[in-house]
Amino acid sequence: MIELETVRERPEFAAVALTIDAVDARDRVQRSLKGLSATETEDGIKLRTTRGMLVAVVGDRPESDETEAELAYRTAPPSELATRKGRKVFETLEQFTA
């Protein structure tokens, strides 16, 4: 199981704080993008390609005043489908970054 904190520390992922909660973020992504599956885990909501490649993880941020969730999304390698999908996830939620 990949925890949000572990993903955040991996060099191929970037993390941003969101002003919406994880469930709302997931719903917005699923309405906007095709070809992603979402799995709710105790560590966050994992977004994967249909082939199972991890694209992003959205998790709630406990004890936060300004932000409700955090998005960790794939940024490398640039040519990979999962990375392109990760960028689209970020672009979908960019207006909600803190």
Biopython code that builds the backbone (N, CA, C, O; Angstrom):
import numpy as np
from Bio.PDB.StructureBuilder import StructureBuilder

atoms = [
    (1, "MET", "N", (0.837, -1.170, 0.000)),
    (1, "MET", "CA", (0.000, 0.000, 0.000)),
    (1, "MET", "C", (0.891, 1.246, 0.000)),
    (1, "MET", "O", (1.838, 1.335, 0.781)),
    (2, "ILE", "N", (0.586, 2.199, -0.872)),
    (2, "ILE", "CA", (1.382, 3.415, -0.973)),
    (2, "ILE", "C", (0.671, 4.531, -0.228)),
    (2, "ILE", "O", (-0.431, 4.929, -0.606)),
    (3, "GLU", "N", (1.285, 5.032, 0.814)),
    (3, "GLU", "CA", (0.691, 6.106, 1.582)),
    (3, "GLU", "C", (0.970, 7.442, 0.910)),
    (3, "GLU", "O", (1.956, 7.591, 0.189)),
    (4, "LEU", "N", (0.094, 8.410, 1.152)),
    (4, "LEU", "CA", (0.256, 9.735, 0.565)),
    (4, "LEU", "C", (1.621, 10.318, 0.910)),
    (4, "LEU", "O", (2.276, 10.903, 0.048)),
    (5, "GLU", "N", (2.054, 10.168, 2.147)),
    (5, "GLU", "CA", (3.346, 10.717, 2.547)),
    (5, "GLU", "C", (4.482, 10.073, 1.766)),
    (5, "GLU", "O", (5.424, 10.761, 1.373)),
    (6, "THR", "N", (4.413, 8.776, 1.536)),
    (6, "THR", "CA", (5.437, 8.073, 0.772)),
    (6, "THR", "C", (5.452, 8.552, -0.666)),
    (6, "THR", "O", (6.522, 8.780, -1.230)),
    (7, "VAL", "N", (4.279, 8.708, -1.270)),
    (7, "VAL", "CA", (4.196, 9.182, -2.652)),
    (7, "VAL", "C", (4.765, 10.588, -2.752)),
    (7, "VAL", "O", (5.505, 10.899, -3.686)),
    (8, "ARG", "N", (4.424, 11.433, -1.795)),
    (8, "ARG", "CA", (4.886, 12.824, -1.795)),
    (8, "ARG", "C", (6.413, 12.888, -1.829)),
    (8, "ARG", "O", (6.974, 13.805, -2.428)),
    (9, "GLU", "N", (7.083, 11.947, -1.206)),
    (9, "GLU", "CA", (8.538, 11.944, -1.116)),
    (9, "GLU", "C", (9.218, 11.314, -2.328)),
    (9, "GLU", "O", (10.439, 11.409, -2.453)),
    (10, "ARG", "N", (8.482, 10.686, -3.208)),
    (10, "ARG", "CA", (9.073, 10.062, -4.386)),
    (10, "ARG", "C", (9.382, 11.139, -5.424)),
    (10, "ARG", "O", (8.560, 12.029, -5.638)),
    (11, "PRO", "N", (10.539, 11.080, -6.068)),
    (11, "PRO", "CA", (10.945, 12.147, -6.996)),
    (11, "PRO", "C", (10.057, 12.287, -8.231)),
    (11, "PRO", "O", (10.041, 13.352, -8.849)),
    (12, "GLU", "N", (9.329, 11.257, -8.601)),
    (12, "GLU", "CA", (8.486, 11.346, -9.793)),
    (12, "GLU", "C", (7.100, 11.926, -9.498)),
    (12, "GLU", "O", (6.246, 11.982, -10.384)),
    (13, "PHE", "N", (6.879, 12.356, -8.254)),
    (13, "PHE", "CA", (5.603, 12.956, -7.862)),
    (13, "PHE", "C", (5.831, 14.361, -7.308)),
    (13, "PHE", "O", (6.868, 14.648, -6.710)),
    (14, "ALA", "N", (4.845, 15.224, -7.518)),
    (14, "ALA", "CA", (4.813, 16.547, -6.893)),
    (14, "ALA", "C", (3.558, 16.593, -6.033)),
    (14, "ALA", "O", (2.589, 15.885, -6.310)),
    (15, "ALA", "N", (3.568, 17.417, -4.997)),
    (15, "ALA", "CA", (2.417, 17.501, -4.093)),
    (15, "ALA", "C", (1.982, 18.951, -3.939)),
    (15, "ALA", "O", (2.807, 19.862, -3.859)),
    (16, "VAL", "N", (0.664, 19.143, -3.900)),
    (16, "VAL", "CA", (0.086, 20.473, -3.674)),
    (16, "VAL", "C", (-1.083, 20.338, -2.707)),
    (16, "VAL", "O", (-1.763, 19.313, -2.674)),
    (17, "ALA", "N", (-1.303, 21.382, -1.925)),
    (17, "ALA", "CA", (-2.444, 21.433, -1.014)),
    (17, "ALA", "C", (-3.671, 21.896, -1.791)),
    (17, "ALA", "O", (-3.569, 22.713, -2.706)),
    (18, "LEU", "N", (-4.831, 21.364, -1.415)),
    (18, "LEU", "CA", (-6.093, 21.712, -2.068)),
    (18, "LEU", "C", (-7.054, 22.336, -1.059)),
    (18, "LEU", "O", (-7.021, 22.021, 0.131)),
    (19, "THR", "N", (-7.906, 23.222, -1.558)),
    (19, "THR", "CA", (-8.908, 23.861, -0.702)),
    (19, "THR", "C", (-10.230, 23.107, -0.711)),
    (19, "THR", "O", (-11.205, 23.560, -0.112)),
    (20, "ILE", "N", (-10.273, 21.955, -1.387)),
    (20, "ILE", "CA", (-11.460, 21.092, -1.392)),
    (20, "ILE", "C", (-11.066, 19.756, -0.775)),
    (20, "ILE", "O", (-9.881, 19.436, -0.682)),
    (21, "ASP", "N", (-12.064, 18.974, -0.352)),
    (21, "ASP", "CA", (-11.728, 17.694, 0.271)),
    (21, "ASP", "C", (-11.431, 16.632, -0.787)),
    (21, "ASP", "O", (-11.670, 16.837, -1.977)),
    (22, "ALA", "N", (-10.914, 15.511, -0.338)),
    (22, "ALA", "CA", (-10.464, 14.453, -1.239)),
    (22, "ALA", "C", (-11.599, 13.869, -2.075)),
    (22, "ALA", "O", (-11.404, 13.576, -3.255)),
    (23, "VAL", "N", (-12.768, 13.698, -1.490)),
    (23, "VAL", "CA", (-13.902, 13.125, -2.226)),
    (23, "VAL", "C", (-14.357, 14.080, -3.321)),
    (23, "VAL", "O", (-14.639, 13.646, -4.438)),
    (24, "ASP", "N", (-14.432, 15.362, -3.021)),
    (24, "ASP", "CA", (-14.805, 16.357, -4.025)),
    (24, "ASP", "C", (-13.764, 16.389, -5.143)),
    (24, "ASP", "O", (-14.115, 16.490, -6.318)),
    (25, "ALA", "N", (-12.489, 16.304, -4.779)),
    (25, "ALA", "CA", (-11.421, 16.281, -5.779)),
    (25, "ALA", "C", (-11.577, 15.068, -6.693)),
    (25, "ALA", "O", (-11.490, 15.191, -7.915)),
    (26, "ARG", "N", (-11.805, 13.904, -6.103)),
    (26, "ARG", "CA", (-12.003, 12.690, -6.902)),
    (26, "ARG", "C", (-13.177, 12.844, -7.854)),
    (26, "ARG", "O", (-13.068, 12.503, -9.032)),
    (27, "ASP", "N", (-14.298, 13.353, -7.357)),
    (27, "ASP", "CA", (-15.486, 13.514, -8.189)),
    (27, "ASP", "C", (-15.223, 14.451, -9.366)),
    (27, "ASP", "O", (-15.655, 14.175, -10.486)),
    (28, "ARG", "N", (-14.528, 15.540, -9.123)),
    (28, "ARG", "CA", (-14.220, 16.495, -10.194)),
    (28, "ARG", "C", (-13.310, 15.862, -11.237)),
    (28, "ARG", "O", (-13.499, 16.070, -12.436)),
    (29, "VAL", "N", (-12.328, 15.094, -10.791)),
    (29, "VAL", "CA", (-11.420, 14.426, -11.724)),
    (29, "VAL", "C", (-12.179, 13.403, -12.546)),
    (29, "VAL", "O", (-12.000, 13.344, -13.763)),
    (30, "GLN", "N", (-13.015, 12.602, -11.922)),
    (30, "GLN", "CA", (-13.733, 11.559, -12.651)),
    (30, "GLN", "C", (-14.749, 12.138, -13.637)),
    (30, "GLN", "O", (-15.026, 11.523, -14.666)),
    (31, "ARG", "N", (-15.304, 13.308, -13.337)),
    (31, "ARG", "CA", (-16.213, 13.957, -14.284)),
    (31, "ARG", "C", (-15.460, 14.531, -15.477)),
    (31, "ARG", "O", (-16.005, 14.612, -16.577)),
    (32, "SER", "N", (-14.211, 14.929, -15.263)),
    (32, "SER", "CA", (-13.437, 15.613, -16.300)),
    (32, "SER", "C", (-12.563, 14.691, -17.143)),
    (32, "SER", "O", (-12.348, 14.954, -18.326)),
    (33, "LEU", "N", (-12.064, 13.626, -16.555)),
    (33, "LEU", "CA", (-11.096, 12.770, -17.242)),
    (33, "LEU", "C", (-11.608, 11.344, -17.384)),
    (33, "LEU", "O", (-12.220, 10.794, -16.469)),
    (34, "LYS", "N", (-11.352, 10.770, -18.520)),
    (34, "LYS", "CA", (-11.710, 9.374, -18.773)),
    (34, "LYS", "C", (-10.476, 8.496, -18.601)),
    (34, "LYS", "O", (-9.345, 8.975, -18.680)),
    (35, "GLY", "N", (-10.700, 7.229, -18.370)),
    (35, "GLY", "CA", (-9.605, 6.274, -18.317)),
    (35, "GLY", "C", (-8.881, 6.191, -16.989)),
    (35, "GLY", "O", (-7.756, 5.694, -16.930)),
    (36, "LEU", "N", (-9.502, 6.667, -15.921)),
    (36, "LEU", "CA", (-8.906, 6.557, -14.594)),
    (36, "LEU", "C", (-9.854, 5.829, -13.666)),
    (36, "LEU", "O", (-11.068, 6.026, -13.716)),
    (37, "SER", "N", (-9.294, 4.994, -12.826)),
    (37, "SER", "CA", (-10.096, 4.356, -11.785)),
    (37, "SER", "C", (-9.672, 4.935, -10.448)),
    (37, "SER", "O", (-8.518, 5.318, -10.260)),
    (38, "ALA", "N", (-10.612, 4.993, -9.528)),
    (38, "ALA", "CA", (-10.342, 5.530, -8.193)),
    (38, "ALA", "C", (-10.585, 4.445, -7.166)),
    (38, "ALA", "O", (-11.606, 3.759, -7.199)),
    (39, "THR", "N", (-9.644, 4.297, -6.258)),
    (39, "THR", "CA", (-9.753, 3.333, -5.182)),
    (39, "THR", "C", (-9.571, 4.067, -3.862)),
    (39, "THR", "O", (-8.553, 4.720, -3.634)),
    (40, "GLU", "N", (-10.571, 3.952, -2.998)),
    (40, "GLU", "CA", (-10.466, 4.572, -1.685)),
    (40, "GLU", "C", (-9.732, 3.630, -0.750)),
    (40, "GLU", "O", (-10.083, 2.456, -0.627)),
    (41, "THR", "N", (-8.709, 4.157, -0.092)),
    (41, "THR", "CA", (-7.955, 3.403, 0.895)),
    (41, "THR", "C", (-7.905, 4.239, 2.166)),
    (41, "THR", "O", (-8.323, 5.397, 2.164)),
    (42, "GLU", "N", (-7.407, 3.674, 3.228)),
    (42, "GLU", "CA", (-7.301, 4.441, 4.468)),
    (42, "GLU", "C", (-6.252, 5.543, 4.346)),
    (42, "GLU", "O", (-6.229, 6.457, 5.170)),
    (43, "ASP", "N", (-5.393, 5.475, 3.345)),
    (43, "ASP", "CA", (-4.339, 6.469, 3.144)),
    (43, "ASP", "C", (-4.720, 7.564, 2.167)),
    (43, "ASP", "O", (-4.004, 8.558, 2.052)),
    (44, "GLY", "N", (-5.824, 7.408, 1.463)),
    (44, "GLY", "CA", (-6.236, 8.390, 0.473)),
    (44, "GLY", "C", (-6.894, 7.708, -0.713)),
    (44, "GLY", "O", (-7.046, 6.487, -0.746)),
    (45, "ILE", "N", (-7.274, 8.511, -1.670)),
    (45, "ILE", "CA", (-7.906, 7.999, -2.883)),
    (45, "ILE", "C", (-6.831, 7.902, -3.959)),
    (45, "ILE", "O", (-6.214, 8.900, -4.331)),
    (46, "LYS", "N", (-6.620, 6.693, -4.450)),
    (46, "LYS", "CA", (-5.599, 6.453, -5.467)),
    (46, "LYS", "C", (-6.245, 6.460, -6.844)),
    (46, "LYS", "O", (-7.235, 5.769, -7.085)),
    (47, "LEU", "N", (-5.674, 7.247, -7.738)),
    (47, "LEU", "CA", (-6.147, 7.322, -9.109)),
    (47, "LEU", "C", (-5.147, 6.589, -9.994)),
    (47, "LEU", "O", (-3.953, 6.887, -9.980)),
    (48, "ARG", "N", (-5.647, 5.630, -10.761)),
    (48, "ARG", "CA", (-4.785, 4.796, -11.603)),
    (48, "ARG", "C", (-5.311, 4.754, -13.031)),
    (48, "ARG", "O", (-6.499, 4.958, -13.281)),
    (49, "THR", "N", (-4.387, 4.481, -13.976)),
    (49, "THR", "CA", (-4.791, 4.256, -15.355)),
    (49, "THR", "C", (-5.493, 2.905, -15.438)),
    (49, "THR", "O", (-5.475, 2.136, -14.477)),
    (50, "THR", "N", (-6.103, 2.617, -16.568)),
    (50, "THR", "CA", (-6.776, 1.332, -16.733)),
    (50, "THR", "C", (-5.787, 0.170, -16.687)),
    (50, "THR", "O", (-6.190, -0.971, -16.463)),
    (51, "ARG", "N", (-4.508, 0.441, -16.893)),
    (51, "ARG", "CA", (-3.480, -0.594, -16.799)),
    (51, "ARG", "C", (-2.888, -0.707, -15.401)),
    (51, "ARG", "O", (-1.997, -1.523, -15.167)),
    (52, "GLY", "N", (-3.382, 0.114, -14.464)),
    (52, "GLY", "CA", (-2.963, 0.004, -13.081)),
    (52, "GLY", "C", (-1.832, 0.911, -12.647)),
    (52, "GLY", "O", (-1.389, 0.828, -11.502)),
    (53, "MET", "N", (-1.350, 1.780, -13.530)),
    (53, "MET", "CA", (-0.252, 2.685, -13.164)),
    (53, "MET", "C", (-0.775, 3.805, -12.274)),
    (53, "MET", "O", (-1.766, 4.454, -12.608)),
    (54, "LEU", "N", (-0.115, 4.032, -11.148)),
    (54, "LEU", "CA", (-0.519, 5.079, -10.224)),
    (54, "LEU", "C", (-0.280, 6.446, -10.851)),
    (54, "LEU", "O", (0.831, 6.753, -11.282)),
    (55, "VAL", "N", (-1.327, 7.264, -10.901)),
    (55, "VAL", "CA", (-1.291, 8.592, -11.500)),
    (55, "VAL", "C", (-1.249, 9.662, -10.411)),
    (55, "VAL", "O", (-0.480, 10.619, -10.497)),
    (56, "ALA", "N", (-2.085, 9.490, -9.388)),
    (56, "ALA", "CA", (-2.186, 10.493, -8.330)),
    (56, "ALA", "C", (-2.817, 9.876, -7.091)),
    (56, "ALA", "O", (-3.478, 8.840, -7.151)),
    (57, "VAL", "N", (-2.592, 10.548, -5.964)),
    (57, "VAL", "CA", (-3.229, 10.177, -4.707)),
    (57, "VAL", "C", (-3.760, 11.466, -4.090)),
    (57, "VAL", "O", (-3.049, 12.468, -4.011)),
    (58, "VAL", "N", (-5.013, 11.430, -3.656)),
    (58, "VAL", "CA", (-5.616, 12.573, -2.974)),
    (58, "VAL", "C", (-5.973, 12.119, -1.570)),
    (58, "VAL", "O", (-6.666, 11.119, -1.388)),
    (59, "GLY", "N", (-5.499, 12.854, -0.585)),
    (59, "GLY", "CA", (-5.781, 12.499, 0.797)),
    (59, "GLY", "C", (-6.174, 13.715, 1.609)),
    (59, "GLY", "O", (-5.732, 14.829, 1.330)),
    (60, "ASP", "N", (-6.999, 13.501, 2.605)),
    (60, "ASP", "CA", (-7.397, 14.587, 3.502)),
    (60, "ASP", "C", (-6.213, 15.012, 4.349)),
    (60, "ASP", "O", (-5.352, 14.200, 4.686)),
    (61, "ARG", "N", (-6.178, 16.280, 4.685)),
    (61, "ARG", "CA", (-5.126, 16.834, 5.541)),
    (61, "ARG", "C", (-5.733, 17.128, 6.902)),
    (61, "ARG", "O", (-6.445, 18.121, 7.053)),
    (62, "PRO", "N", (-5.473, 16.302, 7.880)),
    (62, "PRO", "CA", (-6.020, 16.562, 9.218)),
    (62, "PRO", "C", (-5.367, 17.787, 9.848)),
    (62, "PRO", "O", (-4.211, 18.109, 9.572)),
    (63, "GLU", "N", (-6.120, 18.446, 10.683)),
    (63, "GLU", "CA", (-5.612, 19.583, 11.449)),
    (63, "GLU", "C", (-5.070, 20.705, 10.577)),
    (63, "GLU", "O", (-4.030, 21.283, 10.893)),
    (64, "SER", "N", (-5.744, 21.015, 9.508)),
    (64, "SER", "CA", (-5.299, 22.080, 8.634)),
    (64, "SER", "C", (-6.319, 23.210, 8.657)),
    (64, "SER", "O", (-7.523, 22.965, 8.593)),
    (65, "ASP", "N", (-5.845, 24.433, 8.747)),
    (65, "ASP", "CA", (-6.742, 25.579, 8.809)),
    (65, "ASP", "C", (-7.241, 26.007, 7.429)),
    (65, "ASP", "O", (-8.431, 26.266, 7.250)),
    (66, "GLU", "N", (-6.336, 26.081, 6.459)),
    (66, "GLU", "CA", (-6.681, 26.637, 5.155)),
    (66, "GLU", "C", (-6.978, 25.589, 4.097)),
    (66, "GLU", "O", (-7.745, 25.857, 3.171)),
    (67, "THR", "N", (-6.399, 24.418, 4.206)),
    (67, "THR", "CA", (-6.548, 23.414, 3.167)),
    (67, "THR", "C", (-7.276, 22.189, 3.707)),
    (67, "THR", "O", (-7.248, 21.901, 4.904)),
    (68, "GLU", "N", (-7.918, 21.488, 2.804)),
    (68, "GLU", "CA", (-8.675, 20.307, 3.208)),
    (68, "GLU", "C", (-8.045, 19.006, 2.747)),
    (68, "GLU", "O", (-8.202, 17.973, 3.398)),
    (69, "ALA", "N", (-7.327, 19.049, 1.618)),
    (69, "ALA", "CA", (-6.756, 17.825, 1.063)),
    (69, "ALA", "C", (-5.398, 18.129, 0.445)),
    (69, "ALA", "O", (-4.995, 19.283, 0.304)),
    (70, "GLU", "N", (-4.708, 17.052, 0.084)),
    (70, "GLU", "CA", (-3.444, 17.188, -0.619)),
    (70, "GLU", "C", (-3.467, 16.263, -1.817)),
    (70, "GLU", "O", (-3.938, 15.128, -1.737)),
    (71, "LEU", "N", (-2.957, 16.758, -2.920)),
    (71, "LEU", "CA", (-2.848, 15.988, -4.149)),
    (71, "LEU", "C", (-1.381, 15.716, -4.414)),
    (71, "LEU", "O", (-0.575, 16.645, -4.475)),
    (72, "ALA", "N", (-1.029, 14.446, -4.573)),
    (72, "ALA", "CA", (0.302, 14.055, -5.038)),
    (72, "ALA", "C", (0.089, 13.466, -6.429)),
    (72, "ALA", "O", (-0.646, 12.491, -6.584)),
    (73, "TYR", "N", (0.725, 14.050, -7.436)),
    (73, "TYR", "CA", (0.496, 13.609, -8.817)),
    (73, "TYR", "C", (1.824, 13.350, -9.520)),
    (73, "TYR", "O", (2.841, 13.975, -9.218)),
    (74, "ARG", "N", (1.786, 12.411, -10.467)),
    (74, "ARG", "CA", (2.986, 11.983, -11.182)),
    (74, "ARG", "C", (3.457, 13.091, -12.127)),
    (74, "ARG", "O", (2.662, 13.682, -12.858)),
    (75, "THR", "N", (4.773, 13.360, -12.097)),
    (75, "THR", "CA", (5.363, 14.385, -12.958)),
    (75, "THR", "C", (6.482, 13.853, -13.857)),
    (75, "THR", "O", (6.960, 14.573, -14.734)),
    (76, "ALA", "N", (6.902, 12.610, -13.653)),
    (76, "ALA", "CA", (8.007, 12.058, -14.436)),
    (76, "ALA", "C", (7.825, 10.558, -14.580)),
    (76, "ALA", "O", (7.187, 9.945, -13.724)),
    (77, "PRO", "N", (8.353, 9.948, -15.614)),
    (77, "PRO", "CA", (8.998, 10.550, -16.779)),
    (77, "PRO", "C", (7.964, 11.196, -17.702)),
    (77, "PRO", "O", (6.834, 10.715, -17.788)),
    (78, "PRO", "N", (8.331, 12.274, -18.392)),
    (78, "PRO", "CA", (7.356, 13.076, -19.136)),
    (78, "PRO", "C", (6.636, 12.339, -20.265)),
    (78, "PRO", "O", (5.512, 12.705, -20.608)),
    (79, "SER", "N", (7.240, 11.334, -20.838)),
    (79, "SER", "CA", (6.628, 10.665, -21.980)),
    (79, "SER", "C", (5.605, 9.598, -21.606)),
    (79, "SER", "O", (4.885, 9.109, -22.476)),
    (80, "GLU", "N", (5.530, 9.236, -20.354)),
    (80, "GLU", "CA", (4.637, 8.170, -19.915)),
    (80, "GLU", "C", (3.176, 8.627, -19.862)),
    (80, "GLU", "O", (2.889, 9.765, -19.492)),
    (81, "LEU", "N", (2.267, 7.740, -20.231)),
    (81, "LEU", "CA", (0.838, 8.024, -20.176)),
    (81, "LEU", "C", (0.419, 8.422, -18.766)),
    (81, "LEU", "O", (-0.350, 9.368, -18.592)),
    (82, "ALA", "N", (0.913, 7.713, -17.764)),
    (82, "ALA", "CA", (0.540, 8.011, -16.383)),
    (82, "ALA", "C", (0.974, 9.422, -15.986)),
    (82, "ALA", "O", (0.281, 10.093, -15.222)),
    (83, "THR", "N", (2.117, 9.873, -16.502)),
    (83, "THR", "CA", (2.587, 11.223, -16.207)),
    (83, "THR", "C", (1.701, 12.255, -16.887)),
    (83, "THR", "O", (1.370, 13.278, -16.287)),
    (84, "ARG", "N", (1.318, 12.004, -18.115)),
    (84, "ARG", "CA", (0.411, 12.930, -18.826)),
    (84, "ARG", "C", (-0.939, 12.987, -18.121)),
    (84, "ARG", "O", (-1.527, 14.060, -17.990)),
    (85, "LYS", "N", (-1.429, 11.846, -17.670)),
    (85, "LYS", "CA", (-2.693, 11.816, -16.913)),
    (85, "LYS", "C", (-2.537, 12.545, -15.579)),
    (85, "LYS", "O", (-3.448, 13.251, -15.147)),
    (86, "GLY", "N", (-1.381, 12.373, -14.925)),
    (86, "GLY", "CA", (-1.123, 13.069, -13.673)),
    (86, "GLY", "C", (-1.173, 14.577, -13.864)),
    (86, "GLY", "O", (-1.721, 15.296, -13.028)),
    (87, "ARG", "N", (-0.606, 15.050, -14.952)),
    (87, "ARG", "CA", (-0.635, 16.484, -15.251)),
    (87, "ARG", "C", (-2.070, 16.957, -15.475)),
    (87, "ARG", "O", (-2.447, 18.046, -15.043)),
    (88, "LYS", "N", (-2.867, 16.132, -16.153)),
    (88, "LYS", "CA", (-4.269, 16.499, -16.388)),
    (88, "LYS", "C", (-5.064, 16.519, -15.080)),
    (88, "LYS", "O", (-5.954, 17.352, -14.906)),
    (89, "VAL", "N", (-4.747, 15.608, -14.169)),
    (89, "VAL", "CA", (-5.388, 15.621, -12.854)),
    (89, "VAL", "C", (-5.062, 16.943, -12.165)),
    (89, "VAL", "O", (-5.951, 17.602, -11.626)),
    (90, "PHE", "N", (-3.779, 17.333, -12.183)),
    (90, "PHE", "CA", (-3.383, 18.596, -11.577)),
    (90, "PHE", "C", (-4.121, 19.762, -12.234)),
    (90, "PHE", "O", (-4.650, 20.630, -11.539)),
    (91, "GLU", "N", (-4.160, 19.787, -13.561)),
    (91, "GLU", "CA", (-4.823, 20.888, -14.266)),
    (91, "GLU", "C", (-6.313, 20.951, -13.931)),
    (91, "GLU", "O", (-6.885, 22.038, -13.860)),
    (92, "THR", "N", (-6.937, 19.807, -13.727)),
    (92, "THR", "CA", (-8.344, 19.767, -13.352)),
    (92, "THR", "C", (-8.573, 20.402, -11.984)),
    (92, "THR", "O", (-9.591, 21.056, -11.755)),
    (93, "LEU", "N", (-7.626, 20.205, -11.085)),
    (93, "LEU", "CA", (-7.773, 20.684, -9.707)),
    (93, "LEU", "C", (-6.973, 21.953, -9.406)),
    (93, "LEU", "O", (-6.993, 22.444, -8.278)),
    (94, "GLU", "N", (-6.277, 22.479, -10.399)),
    (94, "GLU", "CA", (-5.391, 23.625, -10.176)),
    (94, "GLU", "C", (-6.104, 24.831, -9.567)),
    (94, "GLU", "O", (-5.523, 25.539, -8.744)),
    (95, "GLN", "N", (-7.346, 25.073, -9.957)),
    (95, "GLN", "CA", (-8.073, 26.216, -9.405)),
    (95, "GLN", "C", (-8.341, 26.085, -7.911)),
    (95, "GLN", "O", (-8.704, 27.062, -7.256)),
    (96, "PHE", "N", (-8.164, 24.881, -7.370)),
    (96, "PHE", "CA", (-8.408, 24.629, -5.946)),
    (96, "PHE", "C", (-7.106, 24.488, -5.147)),
    (96, "PHE", "O", (-7.138, 24.061, -3.993)),
    (97, "THR", "N", (-5.961, 24.841, -5.747)),
    (97, "THR", "CA", (-4.710, 24.757, -5.008)),
    (97, "THR", "C", (-4.596, 25.919, -4.032)),
    (97, "THR", "O", (-5.042, 27.033, -4.309)),
    (98, "ALA", "N", (-3.998, 25.641, -2.900)),
    (98, "ALA", "CA", (-3.887, 26.662, -1.851)),
    (98, "ALA", "C", (-2.653, 27.503, -2.031)),
    (98, "ALA", "O", (-2.403, 28.410, -1.238)),
]
sb = StructureBuilder()
sb.init_structure("model")
sb.init_model(0)
sb.init_chain("A")
sb.init_seg("    ")
for serial, (resi, resn, name, xyz) in enumerate(atoms, 1):
    if name == "N":
        sb.init_residue(resn, " ", resi, " ")
    sb.init_atom(name, np.array(xyz, "f"), 0.0, 1.0, " ", f" {name:<3s}", serial, name[0])
structure = sb.get_structure()
